[in-house]
Amino acid sequence: MQVPVSVADRNGHRVEGLDADDFVLFDDAVRQEVTVDDYVGFDPISLVIAVQTSGISTPALAKVRRIGGLIQPFISGQRGAVAVVTFDRRVTWLQDFTSNDDEIRSALNSLRPGKALQDARMLDAVGVVAGHMQHRSGRKILLLISESRDRGSETTIEQAIEAVERQNIEVFAARYSAYASSLIAKPKDLPDLSSPPELPDDPTQMPNPPPAINFMSIFAELARLGHTNSVQALTRATGGLEHSFVKQSGIDSAIEKLGAAVHDQYVLSFPQRHDAAPGIHQIDLSVAGRADVQLRWRHAYWAEGPEPAQ
């Protein structure tokens, strides 16, 4: 079981030089011996960029279309693979996984706002992405570029968190306020509100939500936050990070910082307990003798159940 961990001091700078003996990890209150994976920097990254494309996102999309050249250098690397998906009233794949930089740039440059003004089914998109990444190896990362809250999903925040935990996906986010973006937008970047209302889409195009589960108490607060801030709930649960942006320089900086966060992590490994009950398991983590550090890590993992007897 792998647990990416970010360790920073009080000034937000990465704490260097830690080894396995410095970390104290509990799996459902049972202490586990961990190792630090030195090879993870060479592990290929599978990155999905999920972009909100509802009509109110038009000013933000004008900026997102320009970040294609930043993805491979700062996040995925040349050995990684990138996919692009959009969500408004429906979830649409623009580009399946590719290591071709031109295809990544082209997919992001092709982003266009949908006719639905406010629908933004973020949690439905998270569920679809998790299912699509089921057979990917290496590190799995989802980058949400969107507002902070979901608009209209059938999938609940609990189901979305379960979906990413099952697939060991870290969620990062570059979020924006559609209102703030519109204040500084150029006229050509604003949505056209003169179009007639769009007819309802075919409901069969919506993904089936993952099954409901009973979450442990550690997610109760995250689920509550999810009603107003789905991005915060997802990033906190998986150990990811979020940055906000308004201007072009803001999203460029957010991508650079998110890339640094991905590559500056320690990655701890511990074996899944042979007696682990199926379902969600809580991970508690600290650095021995260092109450001054700030930690970000995935707070849970999904166990399939005890290994069968040999």
Stockholm file with secondary structure:
# STOCKHOLM 1.0

chainA/1-310         MQVPVSVADRNGHRVEGLDADDFVLFDDAVRQEVTVDDYVGFDPISLVIAVQTSGISTPALAKVRRIGGLIQPFISGQRGAVAVVTFDRRVTWLQDFTSNDDEIRSALNSLRPGKALQDARMLDAVGVVAGHMQHRSGRKILLLISESRDRGSETTIEQAIEAVERQNIEVFAARYSAYASSLIAKPKDLPDLSSPPELPDDPTQMPNPPPAINFMSIFAELARLGHTNSVQALTRATGGLEHSFVKQSGIDSAIEKLGAAVHDQYVLSFPQRHDAAPGIHQIDLSVAGRADVQLRWRHAYWAEGPEPAQ
#=GR chainA/1-310 SS CEEEEEEECTTSCBCCCCCGGGEEEEETTEEECCEECGGGGGSCEEEEEEEECSGGGHHHHHHHTTCHHHHIIIIICTTSEEEEEEESSSEEEEEEEECCHHHHHHHHHTCCCCSCSSCBCHHHHHHHHHHHTTTCCSEEEEEEEECSSCBSCSSCHHHHHHHHHHTTEEEEEEECCHHHHHHHCCGGGSCCTTSCCCCCCCGGGSCCCCCCCCCCGGGHHHHHHHTTCHHHHHHHHHTCCEEECSSHHHHHHHHHHHHHHHHTCEEEECCCCTTCCSEEEEEEEEETTCTTCEEEECCEEEECCCCCCC
#=GC SS_cons         CEEEEEEECTTSCBCCCCCGGGEEEEETTEEECCEECGGGGGSCEEEEEEEECSGGGHHHHHHHTTCHHHHIIIIICTTSEEEEEEESSSEEEEEEEECCHHHHHHHHHTCCCCSCSSCBCHHHHHHHHHHHTTTCCSEEEEEEEECSSCBSCSSCHHHHHHHHHHTTEEEEEEECCHHHHHHHCCGGGSCCTTSCCCCCCCGGGSCCCCCCCCCCGGGHHHHHHHTTCHHHHHHHHHTCCEEECSSHHHHHHHHHHHHHHHHTCEEEECCCCTTCCSEEEEEEEEETTCTTCEEEECCEEEECCCCCCC
//
